């Protein structure tokens, strides 16, 4: 019995951390209708600042605590005013979700530059010795976490229930347009909610810092935990966020204590997926979210489509240039070009589902992992011919995509995006945990080169031409498909799903088809990735790869098929061309994604097209 109580207490303490993070996410969602994926970034930033102030500068813990929270809050104010609030008025919810993902990547890159990739340990606030409470040992830091959680919860309750600011926040949450007519400064209160959430995240990160290893990429862990908690409890419910955090902490600790830590991680993701599918409003609240008015006020990003003779001539010129490129470059740059083309295959699939069908998928890396590992395992362990392995991986990914499409068919916008993100995280968990099959964190080694009969493509140049030929075929097929009735149906769905259904278009079927095409191309990309590297690890096809591919598409240009290529080249080649700046790659990816949403709505390809028209007209 003591063991059970010990596990439950540990779960409540862990759940208190989750609840703190979930409160910040719920607060921003309650006011704006946006799920802020950057919240975890504020947690790790606050924790690492505590380390620097306390251990590097020698400041006492209370002063280091206050300074870490203050600096993180100021940082949140800066990026909130510069990016989040201006974008909120003109970007749809799905784009705002990806913008916050870009902010999370940016913060991760910033912490990597400042603190490096090594882990840091912060000493507990009041010593290492646990406290004996009736025979139950409670970590001293756990009491600090519980006390801080209580203070934050009480402070948020008082703000919402007892102050004019809280009443104005509620008005913004209920109906921002009506609140604006009543004289409420909605933009300022939106920024206030974002900054307050950053402060809450910083406090949570500082509180948990002494009981975990701190690394630059831990922001994703905090975001995932907080988001799962708030989804379980209810997106727009502050009490629900608290309940969801505590429930998640206890459930994970019980699973880890009686089964395994791997099962605990998988359980959390399964709970999240089940919540998104069957009760999106959360299990601890009965009301549904109330942000339809704000969503209707936003417009979709513009899309430049290339048709006619100019598209054919431009495509031929680009093909000739790409065919000549291996004779102009070599070495590491040529290898990076091969990686660029392989990733572009996956970006092509993403363009079908995002650029043409208008659906956001954050699970592209999950299908890359399914295809890549299936192909690599078959080729390495069973000597299956590469083409058969690729086909098997694509079939596996198609089955997973169709199953995911069937169970998520009722979801739209951010909820659909988050369901695909959950799928990707679940695949991440499996690739790390199935050590005997996938090699675990160390990866799968000894993958052979790609071959076709007696032909083996073992050199970068050979691999380059194989992938380039494949891309030419794929673009030709997709271009034809997008000019057919299938493509026109996808265009209509992107523009307005309700109107498309009224015209007799079977919206679910076309969305499933687009998702299946996207998954198949992601799987193909993963297989080629494994053959090119002769190795595959969870890191290579993990969830961050999904965000990277989205950045490639957004930066290059949605709905153009070819637009993702310059985006992929920019993000992949910059670290190779500018080796001294390779450390800044993560920071640059986040910044590029955020800036593209802000200032380059058509992407590089669309911007070049508009400039060409302007120059020609002038």
C-alpha positions as CSV (number, residue, x, y, z in Angstrom):
1,X,0.0,0.0,0.0
2,X,2.9,2.3,0.8
3,X,4.3,1.8,-2.7
4,X,0.9,2.8,-4.2
5,X,0.7,5.9,-2.1
6,X,4.3,6.8,-2.9
7,X,3.6,6.5,-6.6
8,X,0.4,8.5,-6.4
9,X,2.2,11.3,-4.5
10,X,4.9,11.3,-7.1
11,X,2.2,11.5,-9.8
12,X,0.5,14.4,-8.1
13,X,3.8,16.3,-7.8
14,X,4.6,15.6,-11.5
15,X,1.0,16.5,-12.4
16,X,1.4,19.8,-10.6
17,X,4.2,20.7,-13.1
18,X,1.9,19.6,-16.0
19,X,-0.9,21.7,-14.5
20,X,1.3,24.8,-14.4
21,X,2.2,24.5,-18.0
22,X,-1.3,23.6,-19.0
23,X,-2.6,26.7,-17.3
24,X,-0.4,28.9,-19.5
25,X,-1.6,27.1,-22.7
26,X,-5.3,27.2,-21.6
27,X,-5.0,30.9,-20.7
28,X,-3.8,31.9,-24.2
29,X,-6.4,29.5,-25.8
30,X,-9.2,30.9,-23.7
31,X,-8.5,34.5,-25.0
32,X,-7.3,33.8,-28.5
33,X,-8.5,30.3,-29.6
34,X,-4.9,29.5,-30.4
35,X,-3.0,26.5,-28.9
36,X,0.4,28.0,-28.1
37,X,3.0,25.3,-28.8
38,X,5.8,27.8,-27.7
39,X,4.8,27.5,-24.1
40,X,7.4,24.7,-23.4
41,X,10.1,27.0,-24.7
42,X,9.4,29.5,-21.9
43,X,9.8,26.7,-19.4
44,X,13.2,25.6,-20.5
45,X,14.4,29.2,-21.0
46,X,13.4,30.0,-17.4
47,X,15.1,26.8,-16.1
48,X,18.4,27.5,-17.9
49,X,18.4,31.1,-16.8
50,X,18.0,29.9,-13.3
51,X,21.1,27.7,-13.7
52,X,23.1,30.6,-15.1
53,X,22.1,33.1,-12.4
54,X,22.4,30.7,-9.6
55,X,25.5,28.6,-10.5
56,X,27.4,30.8,-13.0
57,X,26.9,34.1,-11.3
58,X,26.5,32.8,-7.8
59,X,23.2,34.6,-7.0
60,X,21.1,33.4,-4.1
61,X,18.2,31.2,-5.1
62,X,15.4,33.7,-4.5
63,X,17.1,36.4,-6.6
64,X,18.0,33.9,-9.3
65,X,14.4,32.6,-9.3
66,X,13.0,36.2,-9.7
67,X,15.6,37.2,-12.4
68,X,14.9,34.0,-14.5
69,X,11.2,34.6,-14.5
70,X,11.6,38.4,-15.2
71,X,14.0,37.9,-18.1
72,X,11.7,35.1,-19.6
73,X,8.7,37.3,-19.2
74,X,10.4,40.2,-21.0
75,X,11.4,37.8,-23.8
76,X,7.8,36.7,-24.1
77,X,6.7,40.3,-24.2
78,X,9.1,41.0,-27.1
79,X,8.2,38.0,-29.3
80,X,4.5,38.3,-28.5
81,X,4.4,41.9,-29.6
82,X,6.6,41.3,-32.6
83,X,5.0,38.1,-33.9
84,X,2.0,36.5,-32.1
85,X,-0.3,39.5,-31.8
86,X,0.2,41.0,-35.3
87,X,-0.3,37.6,-36.9
88,X,-3.4,36.8,-35.0
89,X,-5.6,39.2,-36.9
90,X,-4.8,37.9,-40.3
91,X,-3.8,34.2,-40.1
92,X,-6.1,31.2,-39.7
93,X,-5.9,29.1,-36.6
94,X,-3.9,26.3,-38.4
95,X,-1.3,28.8,-39.5
96,X,-1.1,30.3,-36.0
97,X,-0.5,26.9,-34.7
98,X,2.5,26.4,-37.0
99,X,3.7,29.9,-36.2
100,X,3.9,29.0,-32.5
101,X,5.7,25.8,-33.4
102,X,8.2,28.1,-35.2
103,X,8.5,30.1,-32.1
104,X,9.2,26.9,-30.1
105,X,11.9,26.0,-32.6
106,X,13.4,29.5,-32.4
107,X,13.6,29.4,-28.6
108,X,15.2,25.9,-28.8
109,X,17.8,27.3,-31.2
110,X,18.4,30.3,-29.0
111,X,19.0,28.1,-25.9
112,X,21.3,25.8,-28.0
113,X,23.5,28.8,-29.0
114,X,23.7,30.2,-25.4
115,X,23.9,27.0,-23.4
116,X,25.0,24.4,-25.9
117,X,23.7,20.8,-26.1
118,X,25.1,19.5,-22.8
119,X,22.7,18.8,-19.9
120,X,22.6,21.0,-16.8
121,X,21.7,20.1,-13.2
122,X,20.3,22.6,-10.7
123,X,20.5,21.8,-7.0
124,X,17.1,21.5,-5.0
125,X,15.9,24.7,-3.3
126,X,16.1,23.1,0.2
127,X,18.6,20.2,0.0
128,X,18.6,16.7,-1.3
129,X,17.1,15.0,1.8
130,X,13.5,13.9,1.3
131,X,10.9,14.6,3.9
132,X,9.2,11.7,5.8
133,X,5.5,12.1,6.0
134,X,3.9,9.2,7.8
135,X,6.4,6.8,6.4
136,X,6.0,8.2,2.8
137,X,9.2,9.9,1.5
138,X,8.4,13.1,-0.3
139,X,11.2,14.9,-2.2
140,X,11.8,18.4,-0.7
141,X,11.6,19.9,-4.2
142,X,8.2,18.3,-4.6
143,X,6.8,20.4,-1.8
144,X,8.2,23.5,-3.5
145,X,6.5,22.5,-6.8
146,X,3.2,21.9,-5.0
147,X,3.4,25.2,-3.2
148,X,4.3,27.1,-6.4
149,X,1.4,25.4,-8.2
150,X,-1.1,26.4,-5.5
151,X,0.1,30.0,-5.6
152,X,-0.1,30.2,-9.4
153,X,-3.6,28.7,-9.4
154,X,-4.8,31.0,-6.7
155,X,-3.3,34.0,-8.5
156,X,-5.0,33.1,-11.8
157,X,-8.3,32.5,-10.1
158,X,-8.1,35.9,-8.4
159,X,-7.2,37.6,-11.6
160,X,-10.0,36.1,-13.6
161,X,-12.7,36.3,-10.9
162,X,-11.9,39.5,-9.0
163,X,-10.3,42.0,-11.2
164,X,-11.4,44.2,-14.1
165,X,-8.6,42.8,-16.2
166,X,-10.0,39.3,-15.6
167,X,-13.5,40.4,-16.7
168,X,-12.0,42.0,-19.9
169,X,-10.2,38.7,-20.6
170,X,-13.4,36.8,-20.3
171,X,-15.1,39.3,-22.6
172,X,-12.3,38.7,-25.2
173,X,-12.7,35.0,-24.8
174,X,-16.5,35.1,-25.2
175,X,-16.7,37.4,-28.2
176,X,-13.7,39.6,-29.2
177,X,-15.7,41.6,-31.7
178,X,-18.3,42.6,-29.0
179,X,-15.5,43.2,-26.5
180,X,-13.9,45.6,-29.0
181,X,-17.2,47.5,-29.4
182,X,-17.4,47.8,-25.6
183,X,-14.1,49.6,-25.6
184,X,-11.9,46.7,-24.6
185,X,-8.4,46.8,-26.1
186,X,-8.4,43.3,-27.5
187,X,-4.8,43.4,-28.9
188,X,-3.4,44.6,-25.6
189,X,-5.2,42.0,-23.6
190,X,-4.1,39.3,-26.1
191,X,-0.5,40.3,-25.6
192,X,-1.1,40.4,-21.8
193,X,-2.4,36.8,-21.9
194,X,0.6,35.7,-24.0
195,X,3.1,37.4,-21.6
196,X,1.3,36.1,-18.5
197,X,1.5,32.6,-20.0
198,X,5.2,33.1,-20.6
199,X,5.7,34.1,-17.0
200,X,3.7,31.0,-15.8
201,X,5.8,28.8,-18.1
202,X,9.0,30.3,-16.7
203,X,7.9,29.7,-13.1
204,X,7.0,26.1,-13.9
205,X,10.4,25.6,-15.6
206,X,12.2,27.1,-12.6
207,X,10.3,24.9,-10.1
208,X,11.0,21.7,-12.0
209,X,14.6,22.5,-12.8
210,X,16.2,20.8,-9.8
211,X,14.5,17.4,-10.5
212,X,15.3,17.0,-14.2
213,X,18.2,17.2,-16.6
214,X,18.0,20.5,-18.5
215,X,18.8,20.6,-22.3
216,X,18.0,23.0,-25.0
217,X,15.5,20.7,-26.7
218,X,13.5,20.0,-23.5
219,X,11.0,22.7,-24.5
220,X,9.2,20.1,-26.7
221,X,8.8,17.8,-23.7
222,X,7.2,20.6,-21.6
223,X,4.9,21.6,-24.5
224,X,3.8,18.0,-25.1
225,X,3.1,17.4,-21.5
226,X,1.2,20.6,-21.0
227,X,-0.8,20.2,-24.2
228,X,-1.8,16.6,-23.3
229,X,-2.9,17.9,-19.9
230,X,-4.9,20.8,-21.2
231,X,-6.5,18.6,-23.9
232,X,-7.6,16.0,-21.3
233,X,-9.0,18.7,-19.0
234,X,-10.5,21.1,-21.6
235,X,-8.8,23.6,-23.8
236,X,-10.6,26.7,-22.6
237,X,-11.1,25.6,-19.0
238,X,-8.6,26.7,-16.4
239,X,-9.9,24.2,-13.8
240,X,-10.0,21.6,-16.5
241,X,-6.3,22.3,-17.2
242,X,-5.4,21.7,-13.6
243,X,-7.5,18.5,-13.3
244,X,-6.0,17.3,-16.6
245,X,-2.4,17.9,-15.4
246,X,-2.9,16.1,-12.1
247,X,-4.7,13.2,-13.8
248,X,-1.9,12.9,-16.4
249,X,0.8,12.9,-13.7
250,X,-0.8,10.2,-11.7
251,X,-1.7,8.0,-14.7
252,X,1.9,8.2,-16.0
253,X,3.4,7.4,-12.6
254,X,1.1,4.4,-12.1
255,X,1.9,3.1,-15.6
256,X,5.7,3.6,-15.0
257,X,5.5,2.1,-11.6
258,X,3.5,-1.0,-12.5
259,X,4.4,-1.6,-16.1
260,X,7.2,0.4,-17.7
261,X,8.3,4.0,-18.4
262,X,7.9,3.3,-22.2
263,X,4.3,2.3,-21.6
264,X,3.7,5.5,-19.6
265,X,4.8,7.7,-22.5
266,X,2.6,5.7,-24.9
267,X,-0.3,5.8,-22.6
268,X,-0.2,9.6,-22.4
269,X,-0.2,9.9,-26.2
270,X,-3.1,7.3,-26.6
271,X,-5.1,9.3,-24.0
272,X,-4.5,12.5,-26.0
273,X,-5.5,10.9,-29.3
274,X,-8.6,9.4,-27.7
275,X,-9.5,12.8,-26.2
276,X,-9.1,14.6,-29.6
277,X,-11.2,12.0,-31.4
278,X,-14.1,11.4,-29.0
279,X,-14.2,14.4,-26.7
280,X,-12.3,17.4,-28.1
281,X,-13.7,19.7,-25.5
282,X,-12.0,17.7,-22.8
283,X,-13.1,15.1,-20.2
284,X,-13.4,17.4,-17.3
285,X,-15.7,20.1,-18.8
286,X,-19.0,20.0,-20.6
287,X,-18.9,23.2,-22.6
288,X,-17.4,23.4,-26.1
289,X,-14.9,25.9,-27.2
290,X,-16.2,29.3,-28.2
291,X,-13.9,30.8,-30.8
292,X,-15.9,30.4,-34.0
293,X,-16.3,34.2,-34.5
294,X,-12.6,34.8,-34.3
295,X,-11.9,31.9,-36.7
296,X,-14.3,33.3,-39.3
297,X,-12.6,36.7,-39.2
298,X,-9.3,35.2,-40.4
299,X,-8.4,34.6,-44.0
300,X,-6.4,31.8,-45.5
301,X,-2.9,32.4,-46.8
302,X,-2.9,33.3,-50.5
303,X,-1.6,30.7,-52.9
304,X,0.1,31.3,-56.3
305,X,-0.6,28.6,-58.8
306,X,1.6,28.1,-61.9
307,X,-0.2,27.0,-65.1
308,X,0.2,27.1,-68.8
309,X,3.2,27.6,-71.0
310,X,5.2,29.5,-68.5
311,X,5.0,26.6,-66.0
312,X,6.2,24.1,-68.6
313,X,9.1,26.3,-69.8
314,X,10.1,27.2,-66.2
315,X,10.0,23.5,-65.2
316,X,12.1,22.4,-68.2
317,X,14.7,25.1,-67.4
318,X,14.8,24.1,-63.8
319,X,15.2,20.4,-64.7
320,X,18.1,21.2,-67.0
321,X,19.8,23.2,-64.2
322,X,19.3,20.5,-61.7
323,X,20.6,17.9,-64.1
324,X,23.8,19.9,-64.6
325,X,24.3,20.7,-60.9
326,X,26.3,17.5,-59.9
327,X,29.0,18.5,-62.4
328,X,29.3,22.0,-60.8
329,X,29.5,20.9,-57.1
330,X,30.9,17.9,-55.2
331,X,31.8,16.6,-51.8
332,X,29.7,17.5,-48.8
333,X,27.6,20.0,-50.9
334,X,26.6,17.2,-53.3
335,X,25.6,15.0,-50.4
336,X,23.5,17.8,-49.0
337,X,21.8,18.2,-52.4
338,X,20.8,14.6,-52.3
339,X,19.3,15.1,-48.9
340,X,17.5,18.2,-50.2
341,X,15.9,16.2,-53.0
342,X,15.0,13.3,-50.7
343,X,13.3,15.6,-48.2
344,X,11.6,17.4,-51.1
345,X,9.8,14.2,-51.9
346,X,8.2,14.3,-48.5
347,X,7.5,18.0,-48.9
348,X,5.7,17.3,-52.2
349,X,3.3,15.1,-50.3
350,X,2.8,17.8,-47.7
351,X,2.0,20.3,-50.5
352,X,-0.8,18.0,-51.7
353,X,-2.5,17.9,-48.3
354,X,-1.7,21.5,-47.2
355,X,-1.2,23.6,-50.3
356,X,-4.1,22.0,-52.3
357,X,-6.5,20.5,-49.8
358,X,-5.9,23.1,-47.1
359,X,-5.5,20.6,-44.3
360,X,-2.6,20.9,-41.8
361,X,-0.6,17.7,-41.1
362,X,2.0,17.7,-38.4
363,X,2.6,14.0,-38.7
364,X,4.6,13.8,-41.9
365,X,7.7,12.5,-40.0
366,X,5.6,9.7,-38.6
367,X,5.0,8.3,-42.1
368,X,8.6,8.9,-42.9
369,X,9.6,6.8,-39.9
370,X,7.1,4.0,-40.9
371,X,8.4,3.8,-44.4
372,X,12.0,4.2,-43.6
373,X,12.1,1.7,-40.8
374,X,10.0,-0.9,-42.7
375,X,12.2,-0.6,-45.7
376,X,15.5,-0.6,-43.7
377,X,14.5,-3.6,-41.5
378,X,13.4,-5.7,-44.5
379,X,16.5,-4.8,-46.5
380,X,18.9,-5.3,-43.5
381,X,17.5,-8.2,-41.6
382,X,15.7,-10.1,-44.4
383,X,17.6,-9.2,-47.5
384,X,14.4,-8.0,-49.2
385,X,15.0,-6.2,-52.5
386,X,15.0,-2.4,-52.0
387,X,12.0,-1.8,-54.3
388,X,9.9,-4.4,-52.5
389,X,10.9,-2.9,-49.2
390,X,10.0,0.6,-50.4
391,X,6.6,-0.8,-51.6
392,X,6.0,-2.5,-48.3
393,X,6.8,0.7,-46.4
394,X,4.4,2.7,-48.6
395,X,1.7,0.1,-48.0
396,X,2.2,0.3,-44.3
397,X,2.1,4.1,-44.3
398,X,-1.0,4.1,-46.5
399,X,-2.8,1.7,-44.1
400,X,-1.8,3.9,-41.1
401,X,-3.0,7.1,-43.0
402,X,-6.3,5.5,-44.0
403,X,-6.9,4.4,-40.4
404,X,-6.0,7.8,-39.0
405,X,-8.2,9.5,-41.6
406,X,-11.2,7.3,-40.7
407,X,-10.9,8.0,-37.0
408,X,-10.1,11.8,-37.5
409,X,-12.7,12.4,-40.2
410,X,-14.8,14.7,-37.9
411,X,-11.8,16.9,-36.9
412,X,-10.9,20.1,-38.6
413,X,-8.3,22.9,-38.3
414,X,-6.1,22.8,-35.2
415,X,-7.7,19.7,-33.8
416,X,-6.9,17.7,-37.0
417,X,-3.3,19.1,-36.9
418,X,-2.9,18.1,-33.3
419,X,-4.2,14.6,-33.9
420,X,-1.6,14.1,-36.6
421,X,1.0,15.5,-34.2
422,X,0.0,13.0,-31.6
423,X,0.4,10.2,-34.2
424,X,3.9,11.4,-35.0
425,X,4.8,11.5,-31.3
426,X,3.4,8.0,-30.9
427,X,5.6,6.7,-33.7
428,X,8.6,8.5,-32.1
429,X,7.9,6.6,-28.9
430,X,7.7,3.3,-30.7
431,X,11.0,3.8,-32.7
432,X,12.8,4.6,-29.5
433,X,11.2,1.9,-27.4
434,X,11.3,-1.1,-29.8
435,X,15.1,-1.6,-29.3
436,X,15.2,-5.1,-30.6
437,X,13.4,-4.1,-33.9
438,X,14.5,-0.6,-34.6
439,X,17.8,-0.4,-32.7
440,X,16.2,2.1,-30.2
441,X,17.9,5.5,-29.8
442,X,21.1,4.2,-31.3
443,X,19.3,3.5,-34.6
444,X,19.4,0.8,-37.2
445,X,22.8,0.3,-38.9
446,X,24.0,-1.5,-42.0
447,X,21.3,-0.5,-44.4
448,X,22.5,-1.3,-47.9
449,X,22.6,1.0,-50.9
450,X,19.6,1.5,-53.1
451,X,19.7,-1.0,-56.0
452,X,17.6,-1.9,-59.0
453,X,18.5,-5.4,-60.2
454,X,22.2,-5.3,-61.0
455,X,22.4,-1.6,-60.7
456,X,23.6,-0.2,-57.4
457,X,23.3,3.5,-56.6
458,X,26.1,3.8,-54.0
459,X,27.6,7.2,-54.8
460,X,26.1,10.6,-54.1
461,X,26.0,11.4,-57.8
462,X,24.1,8.2,-58.6
463,X,21.7,8.7,-55.8
464,X,21.2,12.3,-56.9
465,X,20.1,11.4,-60.4
466,X,17.8,8.6,-59.2
467,X,16.0,10.9,-56.8
468,X,15.8,13.7,-59.4
469,X,14.3,11.4,-62.0
470,X,11.8,10.2,-59.4
471,X,10.9,13.8,-58.6
472,X,10.4,14.7,-62.3
473,X,7.9,11.8,-62.6
474,X,6.1,12.6,-59.4
475,X,5.7,16.3,-60.3
476,X,4.4,15.4,-63.8
477,X,1.8,13.0,-62.3
478,X,0.8,15.4,-59.5
479,X,0.6,18.3,-61.9
480,X,-1.8,16.3,-64.1
481,X,-3.8,15.2,-61.1
482,X,-4.2,18.8,-59.8
483,X,-5.5,19.9,-63.2
484,X,-8.1,17.2,-63.2
485,X,-11.4,17.0,-61.4
486,X,-9.6,15.7,-58.4
487,X,-7.4,18.8,-58.2
488,X,-10.4,21.1,-58.7
489,X,-12.2,19.4,-55.9
490,X,-9.2,19.9,-53.6
491,X,-9.1,23.6,-54.6
492,X,-12.8,23.9,-53.6
493,X,-12.2,22.2,-50.3
494,X,-9.3,24.5,-49.5
495,X,-11.4,27.6,-50.3
496,X,-14.6,26.5,-48.4
497,X,-15.4,23.0,-47.2
498,X,-19.1,23.9,-46.6
499,X,-19.5,25.3,-50.1
500,X,-17.6,22.4,-51.6
501,X,-20.0,19.9,-49.9
502,X,-23.0,22.0,-51.2
503,X,-21.6,21.5,-54.7
504,X,-21.8,17.8,-54.3
505,X,-18.1,17.2,-53.6
506,X,-17.5,14.2,-51.2
507,X,-15.2,16.2,-48.9
508,X,-14.2,13.4,-46.5
509,X,-13.2,11.1,-49.4
510,X,-11.1,13.8,-51.1
511,X,-9.4,14.7,-47.9
512,X,-8.6,11.1,-47.2
513,X,-7.2,10.7,-50.7
514,X,-5.0,13.8,-50.3
515,X,-3.8,12.5,-46.9
516,X,-3.0,9.1,-48.4
517,X,-0.9,10.6,-51.2
518,X,0.9,12.7,-48.6
519,X,1.6,9.7,-46.4
520,X,2.8,7.6,-49.4
521,X,5.3,10.3,-50.5
522,X,6.5,10.7,-46.9
523,X,7.1,7.0,-46.7
524,X,9.0,7.0,-49.9
525,X,11.2,9.9,-48.6
526,X,11.9,8.0,-45.4
527,X,13.0,4.9,-47.4
528,X,15.3,6.9,-49.6
529,X,16.7,8.6,-46.5
530,X,17.6,5.2,-45.0
531,X,19.3,4.0,-48.3
532,X,21.3,7.2,-48.7
533,X,22.6,7.3,-45.1
534,X,22.9,3.4,-44.7
535,X,21.5,4.1,-41.3
536,X,18.3,5.3,-39.7
537,X,17.7,6.6,-36.1
538,X,14.6,8.1,-34.4
539,X,16.3,11.5,-34.4
540,X,16.5,11.5,-38.2
541,X,12.7,11.0,-38.7
542,X,11.4,12.4,-35.4
543,X,8.7,15.0,-34.9
544,X,11.0,18.0,-35.3
545,X,11.4,16.8,-38.9
546,X,7.7,17.4,-39.5
547,X,8.1,21.1,-38.5
548,X,11.2,21.3,-40.6
549,X,9.3,20.1,-43.7
550,X,6.5,22.5,-43.0
551,X,9.0,25.3,-42.8
552,X,10.4,24.2,-46.2
553,X,6.9,24.2,-47.8
554,X,5.8,27.5,-46.2
555,X,9.1,29.3,-47.1
556,X,9.1,27.9,-50.6
557,X,5.5,28.4,-51.4
558,X,2.3,26.3,-50.9
559,X,0.2,24.9,-53.8
560,X,2.9,25.2,-56.4
561,X,4.3,21.6,-56.2
562,X,7.8,23.0,-57.0
563,X,7.8,25.7,-54.4
564,X,9.0,23.4,-51.6
565,X,12.3,22.8,-53.5
566,X,13.8,26.2,-52.8
567,X,12.5,26.0,-49.3
568,X,14.1,22.6,-48.8
569,X,17.4,23.8,-50.4
570,X,17.5,26.9,-48.2
571,X,17.0,25.1,-44.9
572,X,19.2,22.1,-45.9
573,X,22.1,23.7,-47.6
574,X,22.7,26.8,-45.5
575,X,24.4,24.8,-42.7
576,X,26.6,23.1,-45.3
577,X,27.5,26.2,-47.2
578,X,28.1,28.2,-44.0
579,X,29.7,25.6,-41.8
580,X,30.7,28.1,-39.0
581,X,27.0,28.9,-38.7
582,X,25.8,25.3,-38.4
583,X,25.1,25.9,-34.7
584,X,22.5,28.5,-35.8
585,X,20.5,26.0,-37.9
586,X,17.7,25.4,-35.4
587,X,17.4,29.1,-34.6
588,X,17.3,29.9,-38.3
589,X,14.6,27.3,-39.0
590,X,12.3,28.8,-36.4
591,X,13.0,32.4,-37.4
592,X,12.5,31.6,-41.1
593,X,9.2,29.9,-40.4
594,X,7.9,32.8,-38.3
595,X,9.1,35.4,-40.8
596,X,7.6,33.6,-43.7
597,X,4.2,33.7,-42.1
598,X,4.6,37.3,-41.3
599,X,6.2,38.8,-44.4
600,X,6.2,36.2,-47.2
601,X,2.7,34.9,-47.6
602,X,3.3,33.4,-51.0
603,X,6.7,31.9,-50.2
604,X,9.9,32.4,-52.2
605,X,8.4,31.0,-55.4
606,X,5.3,33.1,-55.1
607,X,7.3,36.2,-54.2
608,X,9.6,35.6,-57.3
609,X,6.5,35.2,-59.5
610,X,5.0,38.5,-58.2
611,X,8.3,40.3,-58.6
612,X,8.6,39.0,-62.2
613,X,5.1,40.2,-63.0
614,X,5.8,43.6,-61.5
615,X,9.1,43.9,-63.4
616,X,7.4,42.9,-66.7
617,X,4.6,45.3,-66.2
618,X,7.0,48.1,-65.4
